[in-house]
Amino acid sequence: MRRRARLGSYAAVIVFAVPFLLPFYLLLRNALMSRRELGSLDWHWWPETITFQGFADAFGNEAVPLAHALGNSALISAISAPLSTLLASMAGYALARIPVAASRPVFFLIIATMMVPGAATFIPTFVVVGSLGGVNTLWGLIMPGLFSAFAVLLFRGFYLRFPRELEDAGRVDGLGYLGLYGRLALPNSGALFASLGILSFIEHWNAFLWPLVIGQDPEFWTVQVALSTNLNQQAVNLPALFAGALVAILPLVALFLIAQRWIVRGVLLTGIKG
């Protein structure tokens, strides 16, 4: 009975995994096909002849600097993810532990920002960043995405449940709020920090609209913007497009496989369900 139950569990996992793995299969299959085979009306489960010409075309197109765009995305995500998570952690600890009269109004103000659609703030943000000279600059691509109200709320909830006994012991040793945060609260929130940092990295890696309007020069294109330019050409090289998309998602897949246990622990710590 136990063996049958285990086999049934594995079968259920495989059945539910197939719809999620299907896009990755199609992406890999199309990237390894030739243009003639991909444009054929006949369905092929796998390329008759595997070719890497799509990858050569994707990285060999001088008009679309895909390799440079990958570097830009990696740099922006590597800076934005830890910095935005650190700022959210500091704000969450301040709201949870520092007893000031303005903490509650600030908390409700942060919640209110989550109710404003991004389309309503997109143009004002662009006007402000553009007036400060942020167009075609790395800081213009990074700065507006450093604040995450959602992450602040999660950190606030975590620090509200943080044991006060540890902080009382730290106060006996002469620590202030900054010392309590840096030496006690932050080191003990590593799982949540890593989880939100990974999600932030994925969010910044996949960002499209903001990098599109700020990084107008090809030198500041991100990988998503670089891939989108292939759709504007009169003759679309589909194998090159799929090859570029495959390369673009590989860092995210690798990051998820390496850090999935941190994501699960972060979800458990915050009490998120569903």
Helices and strands as residue ranges (DSSP letters): H 2-31, H 35-38, H 53-60, H 66-97, H 103-114, H 118-131, H 138-142, G 143-145, H 149-160, H 164-172, H 177-180, I 181-185, G 187-189, H 190-206, H 209-214, G 218-220, H 223-228, G 229-232, H 238-270
